[in-house]
Amino acid sequence: MDETQQAQAELLVESLGRYLNINDLIFDDEDDTCLIHFDETNLVTLTWIEEGTLILIDEFITTLSLQDRSDRSAIVEKMLDANVFWMQTKGATLSMHTESGTVIAARQLPVYGHDGMTINAETLGLAITDLMRLASEWRSLLETGESTPTDFETPDEEIPDGEQNDPEEFLENRA
């Protein structure tokens, strides 16, 4: 990352801290990251990748020992289903490392828009909030089995004409 990109990242992290009401967020220029500790459960990592043009947002969800679970196929199937066209993850991807059982949610955002402007703290903050909500729902589902993931649509949200949020219907229309 060059000096200009680093300065922009530092300003964005500072603005993000104000937006999220978190004091002393720090951009680590050695590995181009920012760790955000919301509470004991939620630790979000921001990593500037691709020469500083993308921000990877990720959160650890849980660690599963799938060998000990009789429902492991169903878990993997639910995760794959949620990832279809990102319709149930609001742009994020759920992933699991099979050897360690580590489950994460991750999403990439461009640092610069088509207009060349840097992403703003509100947009980044909303993406982080969405990712935390997703991680929380999946953490509950995977650890207790008591929650089901949602597609994040609230009753007052309207789907623009021509867009769909039902993966099955979407796939049928593509066939």
KENU-627410 format. One record per residue: residue number from 0; residue in three letters; x, y, z of N, C-alpha, C in turn. Coordinates in Angstrom, 1 decimal. Layout:
KENU-627410
+-----+------+--------+--------+--------+--------+--------+--------+--------+--------+--------+
! pos ! code !   n.c1 !   n.c2 !   n.c3 !  ca.c1 !  ca.c2 !  ca.c3 !   c.c1 !   c.c2 !   c.c3 !
+-----+------+--------+--------+--------+--------+--------+--------+--------+--------+--------+
! NUM !  ala !      X !      Y !      Z !      X !      Y !      Z !      X !      Y !      Z !
...
+-----+------+--------+--------+--------+--------+--------+--------+--------+--------+--------+
This chain:
KENU-627410
+-----+------+--------+--------+--------+--------+--------+--------+--------+--------+--------+
! pos ! code !   n.c1 !   n.c2 !   n.c3 !  ca.c1 !  ca.c2 !  ca.c3 !   c.c1 !   c.c2 !   c.c3 !
+-----+------+--------+--------+--------+--------+--------+--------+--------+--------+--------+
!   0 !  met !    0.9 !   -1.2 !    0.0 !    0.0 !    0.0 !    0.0 !    0.9 !    1.2 !    0.0 !
!   1 !  asp !    0.6 !    2.2 !   -0.9 !    1.4 !    3.4 !   -0.9 !    1.0 !    4.4 !    0.2 !
!   2 !  glu !    1.8 !    5.4 !    0.4 !    1.5 !    6.4 !    1.5 !    0.2 !    7.0 !    1.4 !
!   3 !  thr !   -0.3 !    7.3 !    0.2 !   -1.6 !    8.0 !    0.1 !   -2.7 !    7.0 !    0.5 !
!   4 !  gln !   -2.6 !    5.8 !    0.0 !   -3.6 !    4.8 !    0.4 !   -3.6 !    4.5 !    1.9 !
!   5 !  gln !   -2.4 !    4.5 !    2.5 !   -2.3 !    4.3 !    3.9 !   -2.9 !    5.4 !    4.7 !
!   6 !  ala !   -2.7 !    6.7 !    4.2 !   -3.3 !    7.8 !    4.9 !   -4.8 !    7.8 !    4.8 !
!   7 !  gln !   -5.3 !    7.4 !    3.6 !   -6.8 !    7.2 !    3.4 !   -7.3 !    6.1 !    4.3 !
!   8 !  ala !   -6.6 !    5.0 !    4.5 !   -7.1 !    3.9 !    5.3 !   -7.1 !    4.4 !    6.8 !
!   9 !  glu !   -6.1 !    5.2 !    7.2 !   -6.1 !    5.7 !    8.6 !   -7.3 !    6.6 !    8.8 !
!  10 !  leu !   -7.6 !    7.5 !    7.8 !   -8.7 !    8.4 !    8.0 !  -10.0 !    7.7 !    8.0 !
!  11 !  leu !  -10.2 !    6.6 !    7.2 !  -11.4 !    5.8 !    7.2 !  -11.6 !    5.1 !    8.5 !
!  12 !  val !  -10.5 !    4.6 !    9.0 !  -10.6 !    3.9 !   10.3 !  -11.0 !    4.9 !   11.4 !
!  13 !  glu !  -10.4 !    6.0 !   11.4 !  -10.7 !    7.1 !   12.4 !  -12.2 !    7.4 !   12.3 !
!  14 !  ser !  -12.7 !    7.7 !   11.1 !  -14.1 !    8.0 !   10.8 !  -15.0 !    6.8 !   11.2 !
!  15 !  leu !  -14.6 !    5.6 !   10.9 !  -15.4 !    4.4 !   11.3 !  -15.5 !    4.3 !   12.8 !
!  16 !  gly !  -14.4 !    4.6 !   13.6 !  -14.5 !    4.6 !   15.0 !  -15.5 !    5.6 !   15.5 !
!  17 !  arg !  -15.6 !    6.8 !   14.9 !  -16.6 !    7.8 !   15.3 !  -18.0 !    7.3 !   15.0 !
!  18 !  tyr !  -18.1 !    6.7 !   13.8 !  -19.5 !    6.2 !   13.4 !  -20.0 !    5.1 !   14.3 !
!  19 !  leu !  -19.0 !    4.2 !   14.7 !  -19.4 !    3.1 !   15.6 !  -19.3 !    3.4 !   17.1 !
!  20 !  asn !  -18.9 !    4.6 !   17.4 !  -18.7 !    5.0 !   18.8 !  -17.7 !    4.1 !   19.5 !
!  21 !  ile !  -16.6 !    3.8 !   18.8 !  -15.5 !    3.1 !   19.4 !  -14.3 !    3.9 !   19.3 !
!  22 !  asn !  -13.8 !    4.2 !   20.5 !  -12.6 !    5.0 !   20.6 !  -11.3 !    4.2 !   20.3 !
!  23 !  asp !  -10.4 !    4.9 !   19.7 !   -9.0 !    4.4 !   19.5 !   -9.0 !    3.2 !   18.5 !
!  24 !  leu !   -9.8 !    3.2 !   17.5 !   -9.5 !    2.2 !   16.4 !   -8.2 !    2.5 !   15.8 !
!  25 !  ile !   -7.5 !    1.5 !   15.5 !   -6.1 !    1.7 !   14.9 !   -6.0 !    0.9 !   13.6 !
!  26 !  phe !   -5.4 !    1.6 !   12.6 !   -5.0 !    0.9 !   11.4 !   -3.6 !    0.5 !   11.6 !
!  27 !  asp !   -3.3 !   -0.8 !   11.5 !   -2.0 !   -1.4 !   11.6 !   -1.4 !   -1.4 !   10.3 !
!  28 !  asp !   -0.4 !   -0.5 !   10.0 !    0.2 !   -0.4 !    8.7 !    1.2 !   -1.5 !    8.4 !
!  29 !  glu !    1.5 !   -2.3 !    9.4 !    2.5 !   -3.4 !    9.1 !    1.8 !   -4.5 !    8.4 !
!  30 !  asp !    0.5 !   -4.8 !    8.7 !   -0.2 !   -5.9 !    8.0 !   -1.5 !   -5.4 !    7.4 !
!  31 !  asp !   -1.7 !   -4.0 !    7.3 !   -2.8 !   -3.4 !    6.7 !   -4.2 !   -3.9 !    7.2 !
!  32 !  thr !   -4.3 !   -3.9 !    8.6 !   -5.5 !   -4.4 !    9.2 !   -6.0 !   -3.4 !   10.3 !
!  33 !  cys !   -7.2 !   -3.7 !   10.7 !   -7.8 !   -3.0 !   11.8 !   -8.7 !   -4.1 !   12.5 !
!  34 !  leu !   -8.4 !   -4.3 !   13.8 !   -9.2 !   -5.2 !   14.6 !  -10.2 !   -4.4 !   15.4 !
!  35 !  ile !  -11.5 !   -4.9 !   15.4 !  -12.5 !   -4.2 !   16.1 !  -13.2 !   -5.2 !   17.1 !
!  36 !  his !  -12.9 !   -4.9 !   18.4 !  -13.5 !   -5.7 !   19.4 !  -14.8 !   -5.1 !   19.9 !
!  37 !  phe !  -15.9 !   -5.7 !   19.5 !  -17.2 !   -5.1 !   19.9 !  -17.6 !   -5.6 !   21.3 !
!  38 !  asp !  -17.3 !   -6.9 !   21.6 !  -17.6 !   -7.5 !   22.9 !  -16.8 !   -8.8 !   22.9 !
!  39 !  glu !  -17.0 !   -9.6 !   23.9 !  -16.3 !  -10.9 !   24.0 !  -16.5 !  -11.8 !   22.9 !
!  40 !  thr !  -17.7 !  -11.7 !   22.2 !  -18.0 !  -12.7 !   21.1 !  -17.7 !  -12.1 !   19.7 !
!  41 !  asn !  -17.8 !  -10.8 !   19.5 !  -17.7 !  -10.2 !   18.2 !  -16.3 !   -9.5 !   18.0 !
!  42 !  leu !  -15.5 !  -10.2 !   17.2 !  -14.2 !   -9.6 !   16.8 !  -14.2 !   -9.5 !   15.3 !
!  43 !  val !  -14.2 !   -8.3 !   14.8 !  -14.2 !   -8.2 !   13.3 !  -12.9 !   -7.7 !   12.9 !
!  44 !  thr !  -12.4 !   -8.3 !   11.8 !  -11.1 !   -7.9 !   11.2 !  -11.3 !   -7.2 !    9.9 !
!  45 !  leu !  -10.7 !   -6.1 !    9.7 !  -10.7 !   -5.4 !    8.4 !   -9.3 !   -5.6 !    7.8 !
!  46 !  thr !   -9.2 !   -6.0 !    6.6 !   -7.9 !   -6.2 !    6.0 !   -7.9 !   -5.6 !    4.6 !
!  47 !  trp !   -7.0 !   -4.6 !    4.4 !   -6.9 !   -4.0 !    3.0 !   -6.0 !   -5.0 !    2.2 !
!  48 !  ile !   -6.6 !   -5.4 !    1.1 !   -6.0 !   -6.4 !    0.2 !   -5.9 !   -5.8 !   -1.3 !
!  49 !  glu !   -5.3 !   -6.6 !   -2.2 !   -5.2 !   -6.2 !   -3.6 !   -4.6 !   -4.8 !   -3.7 !
!  50 !  glu !   -3.5 !   -4.6 !   -3.1 !   -2.8 !   -3.3 !   -3.2 !   -3.6 !   -2.2 !   -2.6 !
!  51 !  gly !   -4.4 !   -2.5 !   -1.6 !   -5.2 !   -1.5 !   -0.9 !   -6.5 !   -1.1 !   -1.6 !
!  52 !  thr !   -6.9 !   -1.9 !   -2.6 !   -8.1 !   -1.5 !   -3.4 !   -9.4 !   -2.2 !   -2.9 !
!  53 !  leu !   -9.2 !   -3.2 !   -2.0 !  -10.4 !   -3.9 !   -1.4 !  -10.2 !   -4.0 !    0.1 !
!  54 !  ile !  -11.3 !   -4.0 !    0.8 !  -11.3 !   -4.2 !    2.2 !  -12.0 !   -5.6 !    2.4 !
!  55 !  leu !  -11.3 !   -6.5 !    3.1 !  -11.9 !   -7.8 !    3.5 !  -12.4 !   -7.6 !    4.9 !
!  56 !  ile !  -13.7 !   -7.9 !    5.1 !  -14.3 !   -7.8 !    6.5 !  -14.5 !   -9.3 !    6.9 !
!  57 !  asp !  -14.0 !   -9.7 !    8.0 !  -14.3 !  -11.1 !    8.4 !  -14.5 !  -11.2 !    9.9 !
!  58 !  glu !  -15.3 !  -12.2 !   10.3 !  -15.6 !  -12.4 !   11.7 !  -15.6 !  -13.9 !   11.9 !
!  59 !  phe !  -14.9 !  -14.3 !   12.9 !  -14.9 !  -15.7 !   13.4 !  -16.3 !  -16.0 !   14.0 !
!  60 !  ile !  -16.9 !  -17.1 !   13.6 !  -18.2 !  -17.5 !   14.1 !  -18.1 !  -18.5 !   15.2 !
!  61 !  thr !  -17.5 !  -19.6 !   14.9 !  -17.3 !  -20.7 !   15.9 !  -16.4 !  -21.7 !   15.4 !
!  62 !  thr !  -16.0 !  -22.7 !   16.3 !  -15.3 !  -23.9 !   15.8 !  -16.1 !  -25.1 !   16.1 !
!  63 !  leu !  -16.3 !  -25.9 !   15.0 !  -17.1 !  -27.1 !   15.1 !  -16.2 !  -28.3 !   15.0 !
!  64 !  ser !  -16.6 !  -29.3 !   15.7 !  -15.9 !  -30.6 !   15.5 !  -17.0 !  -31.4 !   14.8 !
!  65 !  leu !  -16.9 !  -31.4 !   13.5 !  -17.9 !  -32.0 !   12.6 !  -17.9 !  -33.5 !   12.7 !
!  66 !  gln !  -16.7 !  -34.1 !   13.1 !  -16.6 !  -35.6 !   13.2 !  -17.6 !  -36.1 !   14.3 !
!  67 !  asp !  -17.8 !  -35.3 !   15.3 !  -18.7 !  -35.7 !   16.4 !  -20.1 !  -35.3 !   16.2 !
!  68 !  arg !  -20.5 !  -34.8 !   15.1 !  -21.9 !  -34.3 !   14.9 !  -22.6 !  -35.2 !   13.9 !
!  69 !  ser !  -23.7 !  -35.6 !   14.2 !  -24.5 !  -36.4 !   13.3 !  -25.2 !  -35.5 !   12.2 !
!  70 !  asp !  -25.3 !  -34.2 !   12.5 !  -26.0 !  -33.3 !   11.6 !  -25.0 !  -32.6 !   10.7 !
!  71 !  arg !  -23.8 !  -33.1 !   10.5 !  -22.8 !  -32.3 !    9.8 !  -23.1 !  -32.1 !    8.3 !
!  72 !  ser !  -23.8 !  -33.1 !    7.7 !  -24.2 !  -32.9 !    6.3 !  -25.2 !  -31.8 !    6.2 !
!  73 !  ala !  -26.1 !  -31.7 !    7.1 !  -27.2 !  -30.7 !    7.1 !  -26.6 !  -29.3 !    7.4 !
!  74 !  ile !  -25.6 !  -29.2 !    8.3 !  -24.9 !  -28.0 !    8.5 !  -24.3 !  -27.4 !    7.3 !
!  75 !  val !  -23.5 !  -28.3 !    6.6 !  -22.8 !  -27.9 !    5.4 !  -23.8 !  -27.5 !    4.3 !
!  76 !  glu !  -24.8 !  -28.2 !    4.2 !  -25.9 !  -27.9 !    3.2 !  -26.5 !  -26.6 !    3.5 !
!  77 !  lys !  -26.8 !  -26.3 !    4.7 !  -27.4 !  -25.0 !    5.1 !  -26.5 !  -23.8 !    4.8 !
!  78 !  met !  -25.2 !  -24.0 !    5.0 !  -24.2 !  -23.0 !    4.7 !  -24.1 !  -22.8 !    3.2 !
!  79 !  leu !  -24.1 !  -23.9 !    2.5 !  -24.0 !  -23.7 !    1.0 !  -25.3 !  -23.1 !    0.5 !
!  80 !  asp !  -26.4 !  -23.4 !    1.0 !  -27.7 !  -22.9 !    0.5 !  -27.7 !  -21.3 !    0.8 !
!  81 !  ala !  -27.2 !  -21.0 !    2.0 !  -27.2 !  -19.5 !    2.4 !  -26.3 !  -18.7 !    1.4 !
!  82 !  asn !  -25.2 !  -19.4 !    0.9 !  -24.3 !  -18.7 !    0.1 !  -24.8 !  -18.5 !   -1.4 !
!  83 !  val !  -25.8 !  -19.2 !   -1.8 !  -26.3 !  -19.1 !   -3.2 !  -26.6 !  -17.6 !   -3.5 !
!  84 !  phe !  -25.8 !  -17.1 !   -4.4 !  -25.9 !  -15.7 !   -4.9 !  -26.0 !  -14.8 !   -3.7 !
!  85 !  trp !  -25.5 !  -15.1 !   -2.6 !  -25.3 !  -14.3 !   -1.4 !  -26.7 !  -13.8 !   -0.9 !
!  86 !  met !  -27.8 !  -14.4 !   -1.3 !  -29.1 !  -13.9 !   -1.0 !  -29.5 !  -14.0 !    0.5 !
!  87 !  gln !  -28.9 !  -14.9 !    1.2 !  -29.2 !  -15.1 !    2.6 !  -28.0 !  -14.6 !    3.5 !
!  88 !  thr !  -27.0 !  -14.0 !    2.9 !  -25.9 !  -13.5 !    3.6 !  -25.6 !  -12.0 !    3.4 !
!  89 !  lys !  -26.4 !  -11.4 !    2.6 !  -26.3 !  -10.0 !    2.3 !  -24.9 !   -9.6 !    1.8 !
!  90 !  gly !  -24.4 !  -10.4 !    0.9 !  -23.2 !  -10.2 !    0.2 !  -22.0 !  -10.9 !    0.9 !
!  91 !  ala !  -22.1 !  -11.5 !    2.0 !  -21.0 !  -12.2 !    2.7 !  -21.0 !  -13.6 !    2.2 !
!  92 !  thr !  -19.9 !  -14.3 !    2.6 !  -19.7 !  -15.7 !    2.3 !  -19.5 !  -16.4 !    3.6 !
!  93 !  leu !  -20.2 !  -17.5 !    3.8 !  -19.9 !  -18.4 !    5.0 !  -18.9 !  -19.4 !    4.6 !
!  94 !  ser !  -17.9 !  -19.7 !    5.4 !  -16.9 !  -20.6 !    5.0 !  -16.5 !  -21.5 !    6.3 !
!  95 !  met !  -16.0 !  -22.7 !    6.0 !  -15.6 !  -23.5 !    7.1 !  -14.3 !  -24.3 !    6.6 !
!  96 !  his !  -13.3 !  -24.2 !    7.5 !  -12.1 !  -25.0 !    7.3 !  -12.3 !  -26.4 !    7.9 !
!  97 !  thr !  -12.3 !  -27.4 !    7.0 !  -12.8 !  -28.7 !    7.4 !  -11.8 !  -29.3 !    8.5 !
!  98 !  glu !  -10.5 !  -29.1 !    8.4 !   -9.6 !  -29.7 !    9.3 !   -9.8 !  -29.1 !   10.7 !
!  99 !  ser !   -9.9 !  -27.8 !   10.8 !   -9.9 !  -27.2 !   12.1 !  -11.4 !  -27.0 !   12.6 !
! 100 !  gly !  -12.3 !  -27.0 !   11.7 !  -13.7 !  -26.7 !   12.0 !  -14.1 !  -25.3 !   12.2 !
! 101 !  thr !  -13.1 !  -24.4 !   11.9 !  -13.3 !  -23.0 !   12.0 !  -14.3 !  -22.5 !   11.0 !
! 102 !  val !  -15.4 !  -21.8 !   11.5 !  -16.4 !  -21.2 !   10.6 !  -16.3 !  -19.7 !   10.7 !
! 103 !  ile !  -16.2 !  -19.1 !    9.5 !  -16.1 !  -17.6 !    9.4 !  -17.2 !  -17.0 !    8.5 !
! 104 !  ala !  -17.4 !  -15.8 !    8.6 !  -18.2 !  -15.0 !    7.6 !  -17.3 !  -13.9 !    7.1 !
! 105 !  ala !  -17.3 !  -13.7 !    5.8 !  -16.4 !  -12.7 !    5.2 !  -17.1 !  -12.0 !    4.0 !
! 106 !  arg !  -16.6 !  -10.8 !    3.8 !  -17.2 !  -10.0 !    2.7 !  -16.1 !   -9.0 !    2.3 !
! 107 !  gln !  -16.1 !   -8.8 !    1.0 !  -15.2 !   -7.8 !    0.4 !  -15.9 !   -6.6 !   -0.1 !
! 108 !  leu !  -15.3 !   -5.4 !    0.1 !  -15.9 !   -4.1 !   -0.4 !  -14.8 !   -3.4 !   -1.1 !
! 109 !  pro !  -15.1 !   -2.7 !   -2.2 !  -14.1 !   -1.9 !   -2.9 !  -13.8 !   -0.7 !   -2.0 !
! 110 !  val !  -12.6 !   -0.3 !   -2.0 !  -12.2 !    0.9 !   -1.3 !  -12.6 !    2.1 !   -2.0 !
! 111 !  tyr !  -12.6 !    2.1 !   -3.4 !  -12.9 !    3.2 !   -4.2 !  -14.1 !    2.9 !   -5.0 !
! 112 !  gly !  -15.1 !    3.8 !   -5.1 !  -16.2 !    3.7 !   -6.0 !  -15.9 !    4.0 !   -7.4 !
! 113 !  his !  -16.9 !    3.8 !   -8.3 !  -16.7 !    4.1 !   -9.7 !  -16.3 !    5.6 !  -10.0 !
! 114 !  asp !  -16.7 !    6.4 !   -9.0 !  -16.4 !    7.8 !   -9.1 !  -15.0 !    8.2 !   -8.6 !
! 115 !  gly !  -14.3 !    7.1 !   -8.1 !  -13.0 !    7.4 !   -7.5 !  -12.9 !    7.8 !   -6.1 !
! 116 !  met !  -14.1 !    8.0 !   -5.5 !  -14.2 !    8.4 !   -4.1 !  -14.0 !    7.2 !   -3.2 !
! 117 !  thr !  -13.4 !    7.4 !   -2.0 !  -13.2 !    6.4 !   -1.0 !  -14.5 !    6.0 !   -0.3 !
! 118 !  ile !  -14.6 !    4.8 !    0.0 !  -15.8 !    4.3 !    0.7 !  -16.0 !    5.1 !    2.0 !
! 119 !  asn !  -17.2 !    5.4 !    2.4 !  -17.4 !    6.2 !    3.6 !  -17.6 !    5.3 !    4.8 !
! 120 !  ala !  -17.5 !    5.9 !    6.0 !  -17.6 !    5.2 !    7.2 !  -19.0 !    4.6 !    7.4 !
! 121 !  glu !  -20.0 !    5.3 !    7.0 !  -21.4 !    4.7 !    7.2 !  -21.6 !    3.4 !    6.3 !
! 122 !  thr !  -21.1 !    3.4 !    5.1 !  -21.2 !    2.3 !    4.2 !  -20.5 !    1.1 !    4.8 !
! 123 !  leu !  -19.2 !    1.4 !    5.3 !  -18.4 !    0.3 !    5.9 !  -19.0 !   -0.2 !    7.2 !
! 124 !  gly !  -19.5 !    0.8 !    8.0 !  -20.1 !    0.4 !    9.3 !  -21.4 !   -0.4 !    9.1 !
! 125 !  leu !  -22.2 !   -0.1 !    8.1 !  -23.4 !   -0.9 !    7.8 !  -23.0 !   -2.3 !    7.4 !
! 126 !  ala !  -22.0 !   -2.5 !    6.6 !  -21.5 !   -3.8 !    6.1 !  -21.0 !   -4.6 !    7.3 !
! 127 !  ile !  -20.3 !   -3.9 !    8.2 !  -19.8 !   -4.6 !    9.4 !  -21.0 !   -5.1 !   10.3 !
! 128 !  thr !  -22.0 !   -4.2 !   10.5 !  -23.1 !   -4.6 !   11.3 !  -23.9 !   -5.7 !   10.7 !
! 129 !  asp !  -24.0 !   -5.7 !    9.3 !  -24.7 !   -6.9 !    8.7 !  -23.9 !   -8.2 !    8.9 !
! 130 !  leu !  -22.6 !   -8.1 !    8.8 !  -21.7 !   -9.3 !    9.0 !  -21.8 !   -9.8 !   10.4 !
! 131 !  met !  -21.9 !   -8.9 !   11.4 !  -22.0 !   -9.3 !   12.8 !  -23.4 !   -9.9 !   13.0 !
! 132 !  arg !  -24.4 !   -9.4 !   12.4 !  -25.7 !  -10.0 !   12.6 !  -25.7 !  -11.4 !   12.0 !
! 133 !  leu !  -25.1 !  -11.6 !   10.8 !  -25.0 !  -12.9 !   10.2 !  -24.2 !  -13.9 !   11.0 !
! 134 !  ala !  -23.1 !  -13.4 !   11.5 !  -22.3 !  -14.2 !   12.4 !  -23.0 !  -14.6 !   13.7 !
! 135 !  ser !  -23.7 !  -13.7 !   14.3 !  -24.5 !  -14.0 !   15.5 !  -25.5 !  -15.1 !   15.2 !
! 136 !  glu !  -26.3 !  -14.9 !   14.1 !  -27.3 !  -15.9 !   13.8 !  -26.7 !  -17.3 !   13.6 !
! 137 !  trp !  -25.6 !  -17.3 !   12.8 !  -25.0 !  -18.6 !   12.5 !  -24.4 !  -19.2 !   13.8 !
! 138 !  arg !  -23.8 !  -18.4 !   14.6 !  -23.2 !  -18.8 !   15.9 !  -24.2 !  -19.5 !   16.7 !
! 139 !  ser !  -25.4 !  -18.9 !   16.8 !  -26.5 !  -19.5 !   17.6 !  -26.9 !  -20.8 !   17.0 !
! 140 !  leu !  -27.1 !  -20.8 !   15.7 !  -27.6 !  -22.0 !   15.0 !  -26.6 !  -23.2 !   15.2 !
! 141 !  leu !  -25.3 !  -22.9 !   15.0 !  -24.3 !  -23.9 !   15.0 !  -24.0 !  -24.4 !   16.4 !
! 142 !  glu !  -24.1 !  -23.5 !   17.4 !  -23.7 !  -23.9 !   18.8 !  -24.9 !  -24.5 !   19.5 !
! 143 !  thr !  -26.1 !  -24.0 !   19.2 !  -27.3 !  -24.4 !   20.0 !  -28.4 !  -25.0 !   19.2 !
! 144 !  gly !  -28.4 !  -24.8 !   17.9 !  -29.4 !  -25.3 !   17.0 !  -30.7 !  -24.6 !   17.2 !
! 145 !  glu !  -30.7 !  -23.4 !   17.9 !  -32.0 !  -22.8 !   18.2 !  -32.4 !  -21.6 !   17.3 !
! 146 !  ser !  -31.5 !  -21.2 !   16.4 !  -31.8 !  -20.1 !   15.6 !  -31.7 !  -20.5 !   14.1 !
! 147 !  thr !  -32.4 !  -19.9 !   13.2 !  -32.2 !  -20.2 !   11.8 !  -31.8 !  -18.9 !   11.2 !
! 148 !  pro !  -30.9 !  -19.0 !   10.2 !  -30.4 !  -17.8 !    9.5 !  -31.6 !  -17.1 !    8.8 !
! 149 !  thr !  -31.5 !  -15.8 !    8.7 !  -32.5 !  -15.1 !    7.9 !  -31.8 !  -14.4 !    6.7 !
! 150 !  asp !  -32.6 !  -13.9 !    5.8 !  -32.1 !  -13.3 !    4.7 !  -31.9 !  -11.8 !    4.9 !
! 151 !  phe !  -32.1 !  -11.3 !    6.1 !  -31.9 !   -9.9 !    6.5 !  -33.0 !   -9.0 !    6.1 !
! 152 !  glu !  -34.0 !   -9.5 !    5.4 !  -35.0 !   -8.5 !    4.9 !  -36.0 !   -8.2 !    6.0 !
! 153 !  thr !  -36.2 !   -7.0 !    6.3 !  -37.2 !   -6.6 !    7.3 !  -38.5 !   -6.3 !    6.6 !
! 154 !  pro !  -39.6 !   -6.3 !    7.3 !  -40.9 !   -6.1 !    6.6 !  -41.0 !   -4.8 !    5.9 !
! 155 !  asp !  -40.3 !   -3.7 !    6.4 !  -40.5 !   -2.4 !    5.7 !  -39.5 !   -2.3 !    4.5 !
! 156 !  glu !  -38.6 !   -3.3 !    4.3 !  -37.8 !   -3.2 !    3.1 !  -38.5 !   -3.7 !    1.9 !
! 157 !  glu !  -38.4 !   -2.9 !    0.8 !  -39.0 !   -3.4 !   -0.4 !  -37.9 !   -3.8 !   -1.4 !
! 158 !  ile !  -38.2 !   -4.9 !   -2.1 !  -37.3 !   -5.4 !   -3.1 !  -37.6 !   -4.6 !   -4.4 !
! 159 !  pro !  -36.6 !   -4.0 !   -5.0 !  -36.8 !   -3.2 !   -6.2 !  -37.3 !   -4.1 !   -7.3 !
! 160 !  asp !  -38.1 !   -3.5 !   -8.2 !  -38.6 !   -4.3 !   -9.4 !  -37.6 !   -5.0 !  -10.1 !
! 161 !  gly !  -37.9 !   -6.3 !  -10.4 !  -36.9 !   -7.1 !  -11.2 !  -35.9 !   -7.8 !  -10.3 !
! 162 !  glu !  -35.8 !   -7.5 !   -9.0 !  -34.9 !   -8.2 !   -8.1 !  -35.7 !   -9.2 !   -7.3 !
! 163 !  gln !  -35.0 !  -10.3 !   -6.9 !  -35.6 !  -11.3 !   -6.1 !  -34.7 !  -11.7 !   -4.9 !
! 164 !  asn !  -35.3 !  -12.2 !   -3.9 !  -34.5 !  -12.6 !   -2.7 !  -34.7 !  -14.1 !   -2.4 !
! 165 !  asp !  -35.4 !  -14.8 !   -3.2 !  -35.7 !  -16.2 !   -3.0 !  -34.7 !  -17.0 !   -4.0 !
! 166 !  pro !  -33.7 !  -17.7 !   -3.4 !  -32.7 !  -18.4 !   -4.2 !  -33.3 !  -19.4 !   -5.1 !
! 167 !  glu !  -34.3 !  -20.1 !   -4.6 !  -34.9 !  -21.2 !   -5.5 !  -35.6 !  -20.6 !   -6.7 !
! 168 !  glu !  -36.4 !  -19.5 !   -6.5 !  -37.1 !  -18.8 !   -7.6 !  -36.1 !  -18.2 !   -8.5 !
! 169 !  phe !  -35.0 !  -17.7 !   -8.0 !  -34.0 !  -17.1 !   -8.8 !  -33.3 !  -18.1 !   -9.7 !
! 170 !  leu !  -33.0 !  -19.3 !   -9.1 !  -32.4 !  -20.3 !   -9.9 !  -33.3 !  -20.9 !  -11.0 !
! 171 !  glu !  -34.6 !  -21.0 !  -10.6 !  -35.6 !  -21.5 !  -11.6 !  -35.7 !  -20.5 !  -12.8 !
! 172 !  asn !  -35.6 !  -19.2 !  -12.5 !  -35.7 !  -18.2 !  -13.6 !  -34.5 !  -18.2 !  -14.5 !
! 173 !  arg !  -33.3 !  -18.7 !  -13.9 !  -32.1 !  -18.7 !  -14.7 !  -32.0 !  -19.9 !  -15.6 !
! 174 !  ala !  -32.8 !  -21.0 !  -15.3 !  -32.7 !  -22.2 !  -16.1 !  -33.4 !  -22.1 !  -17.4 !
+-----+------+--------+--------+--------+--------+--------+--------+--------+--------+--------+
